[in-house]
Amino acid sequence: MSKSTADENRQEFMREINGGRKTVLATCPSTMHEFLEQVYLPFYCRKWKESTKMTTERRSNQHIIGDLGTVLQQFL
């Protein structure tokens, strides 16, 4: 199966699942800051050692949230 065929099949499958409409959950984070705080960090922090957690959180707060925190995510 080619990549484009697989993508078409995936899109058709998702249309069936969503009832033919595009849906976005009301609880989906809308900015990079919300995504990092609500989704990314809680999921990955469980896997990290304490030293990794401290440095990665500091880096993400400074570089990602500082630069991109108010950028809105694009949802389909």
N, C-alpha and C positions, 0 to 999 in steps of 0.2 A: 504494500500500500504506500503510495507516495505521501509526502508531507502535506501537500495541498488537499488530497483526498481525505486524509485523516482529519485535517482541520475542518473541512466541510462536514464530515460525519460528526465531529465534536459539536459544531455549531447547531446542527440539526437535533442532536441529542439534547442539548441544553434548551433549545426552543421547546421541545416536547416537555421537558422537566418544568420549565418556567411557564408553561401554558401559552406559549407564543408571545409573551411580553417580556420586556427587559425589566428586571427587578433589582432594587438595591435595598438592602436591609437598613432600617432606620438606625441601627446600632453600629453600622460600618463607620470606621473613622474617616474623616474627610480631609484631614491635613496630615502632613508627614509627622508632626509632633504627636498627634493623637494615635497614629499608626504605631509609632515607636513605643509610646507609653502603654497602649492597650493591647497590642498584638505581639510585636517583635520581641521587646525586652522580656515580658513575662514568659514567653515560650522558650527563648534561648537562654535566659539566665539560669534556668533549672539545670542546664547541661554544663555550665561553666564552673571552673574553680573560682574561689572568692577573688583571687588576684586578677583573673581574666574579667570577671564581672565588674570590678571596680574600674579598671582601665577602659574597658569597652563602653561602659555607661558614660564615663567622663568624655571619651572621644565622641560618642554619638551626640551627647548634649552640646558639646562645643561645635562640632563640625556639621552635623546633619541638622539638628534642631536649630542651631544658631543661624545656619545659612538657608535651610529649606523648611523650617518649621511651619511657616504659614502657607506654603505651596499646597494647593488643593490637589488631591489625587483624582485621577480620571477613572470613573467607573463606567462600564458599558451598560 
